[in-house]
Amino acid sequence: MKPGVREVMTQPVHLLAFGFGAGLSPLAPGTIGTLVAVPLAAAAWLMPLWPRVALGIVLLVGGTWICGESARRLGVHDYGGIVMDEIASFYLLMLLLPANWSWMAAGFVMFRIFDIAKPWPIGPLDRRVGGGFGIMLDDVVAALFAALVLQLGNLAWKSLA
């Protein structure tokens, strides 16, 4: 079932799952949802490490429940408008990269590439693992792949210098 604006904006679970309405975008809701995480990740740069990590854990654990509950209420596994998984996973990615705008921009692009293309094992995870855990898992793996590619690229670049 496709939820309406009123349903999303008045039910706390959907409001969070849809990234405060970002997931209602008719074009690229996952990309728009990921944009919601940008100011959150940038603000986290001002925090000491452990509170940043704690916030990441809250986003991942809480986000897993929120995604699962929203999907259950909608009756659709991983409905495209559910973007809390993108928000939490992009935040995780930014914990794994240096805290500056260049890395954030590169991380954003790489994360979206992996999340959209869903290369192995991301695609099979997306199709085979159910519930909130499955909704979150493919995006977390996409974030880890993005971090790996960017960090390896950085090492290769430094070795050329």
C-alpha positions as protocol buffer text, in pm:
chain_id: "A"
residue {
  index: 1
  type: MET
  ca { x: 0 y: 0 z: 0 }
}
residue {
  index: 2
  type: LYS
  ca { x: 129 y: 344 z: -88 }
}
residue {
  index: 3
  type: PRO
  ca { x: 102 y: 567 z: 218 }
}
residue {
  index: 4
  type: GLY
  ca { x: -27 y: 921 z: 189 }
}
residue {
  index: 5
  type: VAL
  ca { x: 139 y: 1234 z: 320 }
}
residue {
  index: 6
  type: ARG
  ca { x: -105 y: 1254 z: 610 }
}
residue {
  index: 7
  type: GLU
  ca { x: -37 y: 895 z: 718 }
}
residue {
  index: 8
  type: VAL
  ca { x: 341 y: 940 z: 705 }
}
residue {
  index: 9
  type: MET
  ca { x: 347 y: 1278 z: 875 }
}
residue {
  index: 10
  type: THR
  ca { x: 108 y: 1187 z: 1159 }
}
residue {
  index: 11
  type: GLN
  ca { x: 232 y: 840 z: 1259 }
}
residue {
  index: 12
  type: PRO
  ca { x: 567 y: 856 z: 1444 }
}
residue {
  index: 13
  type: VAL
  ca { x: 692 y: 522 z: 1309 }
}
residue {
  index: 14
  type: HIS
  ca { x: 627 y: 623 z: 949 }
}
residue {
  index: 15
  type: LEU
  ca { x: 755 y: 977 z: 1010 }
}
residue {
  index: 16
  type: LEU
  ca { x: 1091 y: 837 z: 1122 }
}
residue {
  index: 17
  type: ALA
  ca { x: 1099 y: 554 z: 867 }
}
residue {
  index: 18
  type: PHE
  ca { x: 1031 y: 801 z: 586 }
}
residue {
  index: 19
  type: GLY
  ca { x: 1304 y: 1039 z: 704 }
}
residue {
  index: 20
  type: PHE
  ca { x: 1061 y: 1313 z: 813 }
}
residue {
  index: 21
  type: GLY
  ca { x: 893 y: 1299 z: 473 }
}
residue {
  index: 22
  type: ALA
  ca { x: 1202 y: 1264 z: 251 }
}
residue {
  index: 23
  type: GLY
  ca { x: 1090 y: 915 z: 149 }
}
residue {
  index: 24
  type: LEU
  ca { x: 773 y: 1063 z: 0 }
}
residue {
  index: 25
  type: SER
  ca { x: 978 y: 1213 z: -284 }
}
residue {
  index: 26
  type: PRO
  ca { x: 847 y: 1081 z: -618 }
}
residue {
  index: 27
  type: LEU
  ca { x: 1202 y: 1088 z: -758 }
}
residue {
  index: 28
  type: ALA
  ca { x: 1488 y: 893 z: -598 }
}
residue {
  index: 29
  type: PRO
  ca { x: 1351 y: 868 z: -242 }
}
residue {
  index: 30
  type: GLY
  ca { x: 1661 y: 675 z: -131 }
}
residue {
  index: 31
  type: THR
  ca { x: 1889 y: 951 z: -251 }
}
residue {
  index: 32
  type: ILE
  ca { x: 1671 y: 1221 z: -94 }
}
residue {
  index: 33
  type: GLY
  ca { x: 1662 y: 1015 z: 226 }
}
residue {
  index: 34
  type: THR
  ca { x: 2040 y: 989 z: 227 }
}
residue {
  index: 35
  type: LEU
  ca { x: 2056 y: 1369 z: 205 }
}
residue {
  index: 36
  type: VAL
  ca { x: 1873 y: 1380 z: 540 }
}
residue {
  index: 37
  type: ALA
  ca { x: 2176 y: 1212 z: 696 }
}
residue {
  index: 38
  type: VAL
  ca { x: 2421 y: 1474 z: 566 }
}
residue {
  index: 39
  type: PRO
  ca { x: 2354 y: 1744 z: 829 }
}
residue {
  index: 40
  type: LEU
  ca { x: 2330 y: 1475 z: 1098 }
}
residue {
  index: 41
  type: ALA
  ca { x: 2671 y: 1334 z: 1005 }
}
residue {
  index: 42
  type: ALA
  ca { x: 2821 y: 1683 z: 975 }
}
residue {
  index: 43
  type: ALA
  ca { x: 2689 y: 1780 z: 1319 }
}
residue {
  index: 44
  type: ALA
  ca { x: 2837 y: 1459 z: 1460 }
}
residue {
  index: 45
  type: TRP
  ca { x: 3183 y: 1579 z: 1353 }
}
residue {
  index: 46
  type: LEU
  ca { x: 3158 y: 1823 z: 1645 }
}
residue {
  index: 47
  type: MET
  ca { x: 3103 y: 1542 z: 1896 }
}
residue {
  index: 48
  type: PRO
  ca { x: 3365 y: 1329 z: 2071 }
}
residue {
  index: 49
  type: LEU
  ca { x: 3409 y: 978 z: 1928 }
}
residue {
  index: 50
  type: TRP
  ca { x: 3206 y: 775 z: 2179 }
}
residue {
  index: 51
  type: PRO
  ca { x: 2887 y: 982 z: 2156 }
}
residue {
  index: 52
  type: ARG
  ca { x: 2917 y: 964 z: 1775 }
}
residue {
  index: 53
  type: VAL
  ca { x: 2948 y: 585 z: 1794 }
}
residue {
  index: 54
  type: ALA
  ca { x: 2659 y: 565 z: 2043 }
}
residue {
  index: 55
  type: LEU
  ca { x: 2439 y: 767 z: 1808 }
}
residue {
  index: 56
  type: GLY
  ca { x: 2535 y: 530 z: 1526 }
}
residue {
  index: 57
  type: ILE
  ca { x: 2430 y: 231 z: 1735 }
}
residue {
  index: 58
  type: VAL
  ca { x: 2099 y: 397 z: 1823 }
}
residue {
  index: 59
  type: LEU
  ca { x: 2035 y: 473 z: 1455 }
}
residue {
  index: 60
  type: LEU
  ca { x: 2116 y: 118 z: 1348 }
}
residue {
  index: 61
  type: VAL
  ca { x: 1928 y: -65 z: 1624 }
}
residue {
  index: 62
  type: GLY
  ca { x: 1637 y: 177 z: 1646 }
}
residue {
  index: 63
  type: GLY
  ca { x: 1630 y: 215 z: 1269 }
}
residue {
  index: 64
  type: THR
  ca { x: 1607 y: -162 z: 1224 }
}
residue {
  index: 65
  type: TRP
  ca { x: 1297 y: -173 z: 1441 }
}
residue {
  index: 66
  type: ILE
  ca { x: 1148 y: 139 z: 1279 }
}
residue {
  index: 67
  type: CYS
  ca { x: 1202 y: 3 z: 926 }
}
residue {
  index: 68
  type: GLY
  ca { x: 1052 y: -333 z: 1017 }
}
residue {
  index: 69
  type: GLU
  ca { x: 752 y: -186 z: 1194 }
}
residue {
  index: 70
  type: SER
  ca { x: 679 y: 63 z: 916 }
}
residue {
  index: 71
  type: ALA
  ca { x: 705 y: -213 z: 654 }
}
residue {
  index: 72
  type: ARG
  ca { x: 477 y: -438 z: 862 }
}
residue {
  index: 73
  type: ARG
  ca { x: 215 y: -164 z: 893 }
}
residue {
  index: 74
  type: LEU
  ca { x: 235 y: -91 z: 520 }
}
residue {
  index: 75
  type: GLY
  ca { x: 226 y: -461 z: 433 }
}
residue {
  index: 76
  type: VAL
  ca { x: 526 y: -421 z: 198 }
}
residue {
  index: 77
  type: HIS
  ca { x: 882 y: -540 z: 263 }
}
residue {
  index: 78
  type: ASP
  ca { x: 1136 y: -260 z: 207 }
}
residue {
  index: 79
  type: TYR
  ca { x: 892 y: -9 z: 60 }
}
residue {
  index: 80
  type: GLY
  ca { x: 1095 y: 245 z: -141 }
}
residue {
  index: 81
  type: GLY
  ca { x: 986 y: 536 z: 76 }
}
residue {
  index: 82
  type: ILE
  ca { x: 1133 y: 380 z: 389 }
}
residue {
  index: 83
  type: VAL
  ca { x: 1466 y: 562 z: 408 }
}
residue {
  index: 84
  type: MET
  ca { x: 1571 y: 523 z: 772 }
}
residue {
  index: 85
  type: ASP
  ca { x: 1800 y: 244 z: 649 }
}
residue {
  index: 86
  type: GLU
  ca { x: 1978 y: 491 z: 418 }
}
residue {
  index: 87
  type: ILE
  ca { x: 2003 y: 749 z: 696 }
}
residue {
  index: 88
  type: ALA
  ca { x: 2152 y: 507 z: 949 }
}
residue {
  index: 89
  type: SER
  ca { x: 2384 y: 341 z: 697 }
}
residue {
  index: 90
  type: PHE
  ca { x: 2518 y: 669 z: 557 }
}
residue {
  index: 91
  type: TYR
  ca { x: 2580 y: 786 z: 914 }
}
residue {
  index: 92
  type: LEU
  ca { x: 2773 y: 461 z: 973 }
}
residue {
  index: 93
  type: LEU
  ca { x: 2974 y: 522 z: 656 }
}
residue {
  index: 94
  type: MET
  ca { x: 3071 y: 867 z: 778 }
}
residue {
  index: 95
  type: LEU
  ca { x: 3198 y: 713 z: 1103 }
}
residue {
  index: 96
  type: LEU
  ca { x: 3441 y: 512 z: 889 }
}
residue {
  index: 97
  type: LEU
  ca { x: 3572 y: 806 z: 683 }
}
residue {
  index: 98
  type: PRO
  ca { x: 3768 y: 1121 z: 768 }
}
residue {
  index: 99
  type: ALA
  ca { x: 3547 y: 1405 z: 885 }
}
residue {
  index: 100
  type: ASN
  ca { x: 3548 y: 1655 z: 599 }
}
residue {
  index: 101
  type: TRP
  ca { x: 3324 y: 1761 z: 313 }
}
residue {
  index: 102
  type: SER
  ca { x: 3531 y: 1599 z: 37 }
}
residue {
  index: 103
  type: TRP
  ca { x: 3507 y: 1259 z: 202 }
}
residue {
  index: 104
  type: MET
  ca { x: 3138 y: 1314 z: 269 }
}
residue {
  index: 105
  type: ALA
  ca { x: 3071 y: 1394 z: -98 }
}
residue {
  index: 106
  type: ALA
  ca { x: 3271 y: 1093 z: -215 }
}
residue {
  index: 107
  type: GLY
  ca { x: 3100 y: 876 z: 46 }
}
residue {
  index: 108
  type: PHE
  ca { x: 2758 y: 996 z: -64 }
}
residue {
  index: 109
  type: VAL
  ca { x: 2826 y: 908 z: -428 }
}
residue {
  index: 110
  type: MET
  ca { x: 2982 y: 567 z: -353 }
}
residue {
  index: 111
  type: PHE
  ca { x: 2709 y: 474 z: -106 }
}
residue {
  index: 112
  type: ARG
  ca { x: 2435 y: 559 z: -356 }
}
residue {
  index: 113
  type: ILE
  ca { x: 2614 y: 360 z: -630 }
}
residue {
  index: 114
  type: PHE
  ca { x: 2637 y: 48 z: -412 }
}
residue {
  index: 115
  type: ASP
  ca { x: 2285 y: 92 z: -274 }
}
residue {
  index: 116
  type: ILE
  ca { x: 2130 y: 133 z: -619 }
}
residue {
  index: 117
  type: ALA
  ca { x: 2340 y: -123 z: -812 }
}
residue {
  index: 118
  type: LYS
  ca { x: 2328 y: -381 z: -531 }
}
residue {
  index: 119
  type: PRO
  ca { x: 2626 y: -593 z: -644 }
}
residue {
  index: 120
  type: TRP
  ca { x: 2686 y: -929 z: -477 }
}
residue {
  index: 121
  type: PRO
  ca { x: 2626 y: -987 z: -185 }
}
residue {
  index: 122
  type: ILE
  ca { x: 2408 y: -678 z: -141 }
}
residue {
  index: 123
  type: GLY
  ca { x: 2141 y: -785 z: -392 }
}
residue {
  index: 124
  type: PRO
  ca { x: 2094 y: -1136 z: -253 }
}
residue {
  index: 125
  type: LEU
  ca { x: 2082 y: -998 z: 102 }
}
residue {
  index: 126
  type: ASP
  ca { x: 1816 y: -749 z: -6 }
}
residue {
  index: 127
  type: ARG
  ca { x: 1603 y: -1027 z: -158 }
}
residue {
  index: 128
  type: ARG
  ca { x: 1654 y: -1304 z: 98 }
}
residue {
  index: 129
  type: VAL
  ca { x: 1666 y: -1144 z: 443 }
}
residue {
  index: 130
  type: GLY
  ca { x: 1332 y: -1025 z: 571 }
}
residue {
  index: 131
  type: GLY
  ca { x: 1201 y: -787 z: 832 }
}
residue {
  index: 132
  type: GLY
  ca { x: 1365 y: -475 z: 963 }
}
residue {
  index: 133
  type: PHE
  ca { x: 1700 y: -655 z: 982 }
}
residue {
  index: 134
  type: GLY
  ca { x: 1687 y: -731 z: 610 }
}
residue {
  index: 135
  type: ILE
  ca { x: 1582 y: -377 z: 524 }
}
residue {
  index: 136
  type: MET
  ca { x: 1878 y: -237 z: 718 }
}
residue {
  index: 137
  type: LEU
  ca { x: 2134 y: -506 z: 629 }
}
residue {
  index: 138
  type: ASP
  ca { x: 2170 y: -442 z: 256 }
}
residue {
  index: 139
  type: ASP
  ca { x: 2227 y: -70 z: 318 }
}
residue {
  index: 140
  type: VAL
  ca { x: 2482 y: -137 z: 593 }
}
residue {
  index: 141
  type: VAL
  ca { x: 2674 y: -366 z: 356 }
}
residue {
  index: 142
  type: ALA
  ca { x: 2653 y: -98 z: 84 }
}
residue {
  index: 143
  type: ALA
  ca { x: 2802 y: 151 z: 332 }
}
residue {
  index: 144
  type: LEU
  ca { x: 3081 y: -91 z: 425 }
}
residue {
  index: 145
  type: PHE
  ca { x: 3160 y: -150 z: 56 }
}
residue {
  index: 146
  type: ALA
  ca { x: 3167 y: 226 z: -5 }
}
residue {
  index: 147
  type: ALA
  ca { x: 3404 y: 275 z: 289 }
}
residue {
  index: 148
  type: LEU
  ca { x: 3630 y: -6 z: 168 }
}
residue {
  index: 149
  type: VAL
  ca { x: 3649 y: 128 z: -189 }
}
residue {
  index: 150
  type: LEU
  ca { x: 3716 y: 484 z: -72 }
}
residue {
  index: 151
  type: GLN
  ca { x: 3980 y: 383 z: 183 }
}
residue {
  index: 152
  type: LEU
  ca { x: 4157 y: 154 z: -67 }
}
residue {
  index: 153
  type: GLY
  ca { x: 4144 y: 430 z: -327 }
}
residue {
  index: 154
  type: ASN
  ca { x: 4297 y: 669 z: -75 }
}
residue {
  index: 155
  type: LEU
  ca { x: 4577 y: 421 z: 4 }
}
residue {
  index: 156
  type: ALA
  ca { x: 4647 y: 371 z: -366 }
}
residue {
  index: 157
  type: TRP
  ca { x: 4654 y: 748 z: -423 }
}
residue {
  index: 158
  type: LYS
  ca { x: 4896 y: 799 z: -133 }
}
residue {
  index: 159
  type: SER
  ca { x: 5125 y: 522 z: -261 }
}
residue {
  index: 160
  type: LEU
  ca { x: 5155 y: 705 z: -594 }
}
residue {
  index: 161
  type: ALA
  ca { x: 5269 y: 1026 z: -426 }
}
